[in-house]
Amino acid sequence: MPRSSNKDRLDPAMRKLIWILILGPIAALLDVTIVNVAIESLTRELHTSVATIQWVNTGYMLAMGMVMPLSGWSVARFGGKRMWLVALALFLLGSMLSGAAWNVASLIAFRVVQGVGGGLMFPIQQTLLVQAAGRAQVGKLMATISLPAVVVPILGPVIGGFILSNLDWRWIFFVNAPICLVALALAWYGLAATEKTPGKPLDILGLGLLSPALVAILFGLSQAGHRGFDDAVVVVPLVIGVILLAGFAFHALRVRGEPIVDLRLFRKRSFAVSGIMFFLSGLGFYGSLLLLPLYYQQIRGLDALATGLMLVPQGIGALLARGPVGRMSDSIGPRPVVLSGVLLSTVGTVFFAFAGPNTSYVLLGAALILIGIGRGAAPVAVMAAAMQGLSRPEIPHASSATRIMQQIGGAFGTAVFAVILQRQLAGVAATEHATAFNNTFWWTIGFTVLSFIPALFYPRPARQEPTEPATPPANAPSTSKQVS
């Protein structure tokens, strides 16, 4: 097989920029997965109830949803480098304060600070990288930067289980400190100053509609997991959120100035299809993150650390997909890559739809590799398709919109599958719990197969002439210290 040419590889400056900007999201993703594993320990250590301790996650998620719409405007107004440093600093501050929390109320408050940093971090990272990459390299770029989003949630439970087995619970937050400090140092010395628009006005009405809409929707979905979708605590926030979201859409499509998130991007077919795919992929991915660990813990009787180790093959699958997927997405377009990824995820999940208390771990490991390849391949192609053909000013809006769609899809998926599993388990004997999980996995297969439909509407790739990188030289990584 011929070796890839230098033209197929990201240039050294781009690879350096990726290394500078990848550590922050690794810390944020690691934090989320470790805290999920630690909920039971936090309940015991802080002498509180499960219902109260869930706000450690809920507060974090709501804070992320609240600030995501601000990311695009803040990059344009203050500069990408400055806002990246602010996001990292807020996440580090929230981590250290969370580790020093003296009760559950203080921990929830400090997690909100963390959530603000995390909510800014992901879209800003995506904006800076896509603006710096040539259009022909978006697929390879996404294959690289999306890897932590697939691998870290698999390895997180292993690290979390080790910390909780050997160290004080506070280290689930303190572990972020060295990662964030290195990320801050690299960004301070390695990132060049980015262009900014000092007089850029903030769409206050749009922000006043969109941020509360996201908070209401995410809150309602967070409560649906244990209350169901027929409870007033769930229905009322969801209705309010949808009304506010509709109001924002009406405003954003008619405002004369620049909206906080430009919905006119959805007029582009490839971006509109990707938006739907982001929602569905978030639904399926976070549904799997909920169900797979519970299967190993409740049906196979494994502890958190052993469960994390059992899920490692899914990360291996994502690693296997990483290399070819980016090149394929750039060369043959997103449609065949997305369809192949969805198919592999479906086939892998079918094994769990038939799994019982004694199913071979080797067989399930092979199934997880298939799921990992599928879930590693599809998002790369979807993200590449969303960013192709966008102008430089459109990229911050696209980054905010795609992260919002993923966030809502993930919250919806977690809520839906928690409700389905809860109802499957209700009123059945312990010997029938495996069947309840089988039925729930069939639901995940159904939602995954649903992704085939929008993927068919991706346009065929046009022939592309070689293009120069979308960023001016000043946005490339620099070896000298430059302050934005």
C-alpha positions in Angstrom: 0.0 0.0 0.0 1.5 3.4 -1.0 2.5 5.7 1.8 0.6 8.9 2.1 2.2 11.9 0.6 3.2 15.0 2.5 0.2 16.7 1.1 -2.0 14.2 3.0 -0.5 15.1 6.3 -1.1 18.1 8.5 1.8 20.5 8.4 4.1 20.8 11.5 2.7 24.2 12.5 -0.8 22.7 12.5 0.2 19.6 14.5 1.9 21.9 17.0 -1.3 24.0 17.3 -3.3 20.8 17.9 -1.0 19.7 20.8 -1.4 23.2 22.3 -5.2 23.1 22.2 -5.9 19.5 22.9 -4.9 19.3 26.6 -7.7 21.5 27.9 -10.5 19.4 26.5 -8.8 16.2 27.7 -8.9 17.6 31.3 -12.6 18.5 30.9 -13.6 15.2 29.4 -11.6 13.3 32.0 -13.3 15.3 34.8 -16.8 14.5 33.5 -16.2 10.7 33.3 -14.4 10.5 36.7 -17.1 12.5 38.5 -19.7 10.1 37.0 -17.9 7.2 38.6 -17.5 9.0 41.9 -21.2 9.9 42.5 -21.7 7.1 45.0 -18.5 8.0 46.9 -19.4 11.7 47.0 -22.8 10.9 48.4 -21.2 8.9 51.2 -18.3 11.3 51.9 -20.4 14.5 51.9 -23.3 12.8 53.9 -26.0 13.8 51.4 -28.6 12.1 49.2 -28.3 10.9 45.6 -30.9 13.5 44.5 -28.7 16.3 46.0 -25.4 15.0 44.8 -26.7 14.8 41.2 -26.6 18.6 41.1 -22.8 18.2 41.0 -23.3 17.1 37.4 -26.4 19.0 36.7 -24.9 22.4 37.8 -21.9 21.7 35.6 -24.0 20.8 32.6 -26.3 23.8 33.0 -23.3 26.2 33.3 -21.9 24.8 30.0 -25.2 25.3 28.2 -25.5 28.8 29.5 -22.1 30.1 28.2 -21.7 28.1 24.9 -23.6 30.7 22.9 -21.2 33.4 24.1 -18.1 31.6 22.7 -18.3 32.8 19.2 -18.9 36.4 20.1 -16.2 36.4 22.8 -13.6 35.1 20.3 -14.4 37.8 17.8 -14.6 40.5 20.5 -11.5 39.7 22.7 -9.4 37.4 20.5 -9.1 33.6 20.5 -5.9 33.3 22.5 -7.2 35.5 25.3 -10.5 33.6 25.6 -8.7 30.3 25.4 -6.6 31.3 28.4 -9.7 32.6 30.2 -11.5 29.2 29.6 -8.5 27.2 30.9 -8.1 29.5 33.9 -11.8 29.2 34.9 -11.7 25.4 34.6 -8.6 25.2 36.7 -10.0 27.5 39.3 -13.2 25.5 39.5 -11.3 22.3 39.8 -9.1 23.5 42.7 -12.1 25.0 44.5 -14.1 21.8 43.9 -11.3 19.7 45.5 -11.3 22.1 48.4 -15.1 22.1 48.9 -16.3 21.7 52.5 -19.8 20.6 51.8 -22.1 19.6 49.0 -23.4 23.2 48.4 -19.9 24.6 47.9 -19.0 21.7 45.7 -22.1 22.3 43.4 -21.2 26.1 43.3 -17.6 25.4 42.3 -18.7 22.9 39.7 -20.6 25.7 38.1 -17.4 27.6 37.8 -15.8 24.6 36.1 -18.8 24.3 33.8 -18.3 27.9 32.6 -14.7 27.1 31.7 -15.7 23.9 30.0 -18.6 25.4 28.1 -16.2 28.0 26.6 -13.4 25.6 26.0 -14.8 23.2 23.4 -16.2 25.6 20.8 -13.2 28.0 21.2 -10.8 25.1 20.5 -12.8 24.1 17.5 -12.9 27.6 16.2 -9.2 28.2 16.5 -8.2 24.9 14.8 -10.7 25.1 11.9 -9.7 28.7 11.2 -6.1 27.6 11.1 -6.6 24.6 8.9 -6.9 24.5 5.1 -10.3 23.5 3.9 -8.9 20.3 2.3 -7.5 19.2 5.6 -10.7 19.5 7.8 -11.3 15.7 7.9 -7.7 14.9 9.0 -8.0 17.7 11.6 -11.2 16.4 13.0 -9.9 12.9 13.2 -7.1 14.2 15.4 -9.0 16.5 17.7 -12.1 14.3 18.2 -10.0 11.4 19.5 -10.1 12.5 23.1 -13.9 12.7 23.0 -14.0 9.0 22.2 -11.1 7.6 24.1 -11.1 9.7 27.3 -14.7 8.7 28.4 -13.5 5.0 28.1 -10.3 5.5 30.1 -11.9 7.9 32.6 -13.7 5.2 34.6 -10.4 3.3 35.0 -8.6 6.4 36.3 -11.5 7.3 38.5 -11.7 3.8 39.9 -8.0 3.9 40.7 -8.3 7.3 42.4 -11.3 6.3 44.5 -9.6 3.0 45.5 -6.3 4.6 46.6 -6.7 8.3 47.2 -9.0 10.8 48.8 -12.1 11.8 46.8 -10.7 15.4 46.4 -8.1 14.0 43.9 -10.8 13.5 41.3 -10.7 17.3 40.9 -7.0 18.0 41.8 -6.0 15.6 39.0 -7.0 18.4 36.5 -4.4 20.8 37.9 -1.2 19.5 36.2 -3.0 19.1 32.9 -4.5 22.6 33.0 -1.2 24.2 34.1 0.7 22.6 31.2 -2.1 23.7 28.8 -1.9 27.3 30.1 1.8 27.4 29.7 1.7 26.0 26.2 -1.0 28.4 25.2 0.7 31.4 26.8 4.0 30.9 25.0 2.9 28.9 21.9 -0.3 30.7 20.7 0.0 33.8 18.6 -2.3 36.7 19.0 -5.5 36.3 17.0 -7.4 39.0 15.3 -10.4 40.6 17.1 -13.2 43.0 16.5 -13.2 45.4 19.5 -16.5 47.1 18.5 -18.4 43.9 17.8 -21.8 44.4 19.5 -23.3 41.6 21.7 -26.7 40.3 20.6 -28.2 40.8 24.1 -31.8 39.8 23.1 -30.5 36.7 21.4 -28.4 35.7 24.4 -31.3 36.5 26.7 -33.5 34.0 24.7 -30.9 31.3 23.8 -29.0 30.8 27.1 -32.2 30.4 29.3 -33.7 28.1 26.6 -30.7 25.8 26.8 -30.6 25.9 30.6 -34.4 25.0 30.7 -34.1 22.2 28.2 -31.0 20.7 29.7 -32.5 20.9 33.2 -35.7 19.2 32.1 -33.8 16.4 30.4 -31.5 16.0 33.5 -34.6 15.4 35.6 -36.3 13.1 33.1 -33.8 10.3 33.8 -35.3 9.5 37.2 -38.7 11.2 37.0 -39.9 10.2 33.6 -41.2 12.5 30.9 -44.6 12.9 32.4 -43.5 14.8 35.5 -44.3 18.5 35.8 -40.6 19.2 36.9 -39.6 17.8 33.5 -42.4 19.0 31.2 -42.6 22.6 32.4 -38.8 23.4 31.8 -38.9 21.6 28.5 -41.9 23.6 27.3 -40.4 26.9 28.5 -37.1 26.0 26.8 -38.7 25.1 23.5 -40.8 28.4 23.5 -37.6 30.4 24.2 -35.7 28.5 21.5 -38.5 29.2 19.0 -38.3 32.9 20.0 -34.6 32.9 19.5 -34.9 31.3 16.0 -37.5 34.0 15.0 -35.1 36.7 16.3 -31.9 35.2 14.8 -33.3 34.9 11.3 -34.6 38.5 11.2 -32.1 40.5 13.2 -30.2 43.1 11.1 -27.0 42.7 13.0 -25.1 39.6 13.8 -27.0 37.1 16.1 -25.3 35.4 19.0 -25.5 32.2 17.0 -26.2 32.5 13.2 -28.9 30.1 12.3 -28.6 31.0 8.6 -25.8 28.5 8.5 -28.6 25.8 8.5 -29.5 27.0 5.0 -26.4 25.2 3.8 -27.4 21.6 3.2 -24.2 20.0 4.5 -24.3 22.0 7.7 -28.0 21.3 8.2 -27.5 17.6 7.8 -24.6 17.7 10.2 -26.7 19.5 12.8 -29.2 16.6 12.8 -26.4 14.1 12.9 -24.8 15.9 15.9 -28.0 15.6 17.8 -28.5 11.9 16.9 -24.8 11.0 17.5 -24.9 12.7 20.9 -28.0 10.8 21.7 -26.5 7.4 20.7 -23.0 8.1 22.2 -24.2 9.3 25.6 -26.8 6.5 25.7 -24.0 4.0 25.3 -22.0 5.7 28.0 -24.9 5.1 30.3 -25.9 1.6 29.4 -22.5 -0.2 28.8 -21.1 0.5 32.3 -24.4 -0.4 33.9 -24.5 -3.7 32.1 -21.1 -4.7 33.3 -21.8 -3.6 36.9 -25.4 -4.8 37.3 -25.5 -7.9 35.1 -21.8 -9.0 35.4 -21.2 -7.8 38.9 -18.0 -5.9 38.2 -16.7 -2.9 40.2 -16.0 0.5 38.7 -12.3 -0.2 38.0 -13.0 -3.6 36.3 -15.8 -2.0 34.3 -13.5 0.7 33.0 -11.0 -2.0 31.9 -13.7 -3.9 30.1 -14.6 -0.8 28.1 -11.1 -0.2 26.9 -11.7 -2.1 23.6 -14.1 0.6 22.6 -11.2 3.1 22.9 -9.0 0.8 20.9 -11.6 0.7 18.1 -11.7 4.5 18.0 -7.9 4.5 17.7 -8.0 2.1 14.8 -10.5 4.4 13.0 -8.5 7.5 13.6 -5.9 7.3 10.8 -8.0 6.4 7.7 -11.2 8.2 8.6 -9.8 11.7 8.3 -8.3 11.0 4.9 -11.4 9.2 3.6 -13.6 12.1 4.7 -11.5 14.6 2.9 -11.2 12.5 -0.3 -14.6 10.7 -0.8 -16.9 12.9 1.3 -18.8 12.3 4.5 -21.7 10.1 3.3 -19.9 6.7 2.9 -17.8 7.3 6.1 -20.9 8.2 8.2 -22.9 5.3 6.8 -20.1 2.9 7.5 -19.7 4.2 11.0 -23.4 3.9 11.8 -23.4 0.3 10.4 -20.5 -0.8 12.5 -21.9 0.8 15.6 -25.2 -1.0 15.0 -23.6 -4.4 14.4 -21.5 -4.1 17.6 -24.5 -3.1 19.7 -26.5 -6.1 18.4 -24.1 -8.4 20.4 -25.2 -6.6 23.6 -28.9 -6.9 22.6 -28.4 -10.7 23.0 -25.8 -10.6 25.9 -26.6 -12.3 29.1 -24.9 -12.9 32.5 -22.5 -15.4 31.0 -21.7 -14.1 27.5 -18.0 -14.3 26.6 -16.0 -11.3 27.6 -13.9 -11.9 24.4 -17.0 -11.7 22.2 -18.2 -8.5 24.0 -14.7 -7.0 23.6 -14.8 -7.6 19.9 -18.2 -6.0 19.8 -16.9 -3.0 21.6 -14.1 -2.6 19.1 -16.7 -2.4 16.3 -18.7 0.1 18.3 -15.5 2.1 18.9 -14.6 2.2 15.2 -18.2 3.2 14.3 -18.5 5.9 17.0 -15.0 7.1 16.2 -15.6 7.3 12.4 -19.0 9.0 12.1 -18.4 12.1 14.3 -15.2 12.9 12.4 -16.9 12.9 9.0 -19.9 14.8 10.4 -17.7 17.6 11.9 -15.7 17.8 8.7 -18.8 18.1 6.6 -20.2 20.8 8.9 -17.1 23.0 8.6 -16.4 22.5 4.8 -17.1 25.6 2.8 -17.6 28.0 5.7 -16.0 31.5 5.6 -13.7 32.5 8.4 -16.4 34.7 10.2 -18.9 31.8 10.1 -16.6 29.3 11.9 -17.2 30.6 15.5 -21.0 30.5 14.9 -20.7 27.0 13.5 -18.6 25.8 16.4 -21.2 27.1 18.9 -24.1 25.6 17.0 -22.5 22.2 16.7 -21.6 22.0 20.4 -25.1 23.0 21.4 -26.6 20.3 19.2 -24.3 17.7 20.7 -25.0 18.9 24.2 -28.8 18.7 23.8 -28.5 15.4 22.0 -26.3 13.9 24.8 -28.7 15.1 27.5 -31.7 13.8 25.6 -30.0 10.4 25.0 -29.0 10.0 28.7 -32.6 10.9 29.8 -34.3 8.7 27.2 -32.3 5.6 27.9 -32.4 6.0 31.6 -36.2 6.1 31.4 -36.4 3.2 29.1 -34.0 1.1 31.3 -35.9 2.1 34.4 -39.2 1.0 33.0 -37.7 -2.3 31.6 -36.4 -3.1 35.1 -39.6 -2.1 37.0 -41.5 -5.0 38.4 -39.2 -7.8 37.1 -37.2 -10.3 39.1 -33.4 -10.0 39.3 -33.1 -13.0 37.0 -34.8 -11.0 34.3 -32.6 -7.9 34.5 -30.4 -9.1 31.6 -33.5 -9.2 29.4 -34.3 -5.7 30.4 -30.9 -4.6 29.3 -31.3 -6.5 26.0 -34.5 -4.6 25.3 -33.0 -1.3 26.1 -30.0 -2.0 23.8 -32.5 -2.7 21.0 -33.8 0.8 21.5 -30.3 2.2 21.1 -30.0 0.2 17.9 -33.2 1.8 16.7 -32.0 5.3 17.4 -28.6 4.5 15.7 -30.3 3.2 12.6 -32.3 6.4 12.5 -29.0 8.2 11.7 -28.9 6.5 8.3 -31.7 8.7 7.0 -30.1 12.2 7.3 -26.7 10.8 6.3 -28.2 9.9 2.9 -28.8 13.6 2.3 -25.1 14.6 2.4 -24.1 16.2 -0.9 -21.5 14.5 -3.0 -18.1 16.1 -2.6 -17.1 18.6 -5.3 -13.6 18.5 -6.8 -11.4 20.7 -4.8 -8.5 22.7 -6.0 -5.5 23.1 -3.7 -6.2 25.9 -1.3 -4.1 28.0 1.1 -4.7 27.7 4.8 -7.7 29.8 5.9 -5.6 31.6 8.5 -3.1 34.4 8.1 0.4 33.6 9.4 -0.2 35.5 12.6 -2.6 32.7 13.8 -0.1 29.9 13.5 1.6 28.7 16.6 4.6 30.8 17.6 7.7 29.9 19.5 7.9 33.4 21.0 5.6 34.8 23.7 2.8 37.0 22.2 0.0 38.5 24.2 -3.4 38.9 22.6 
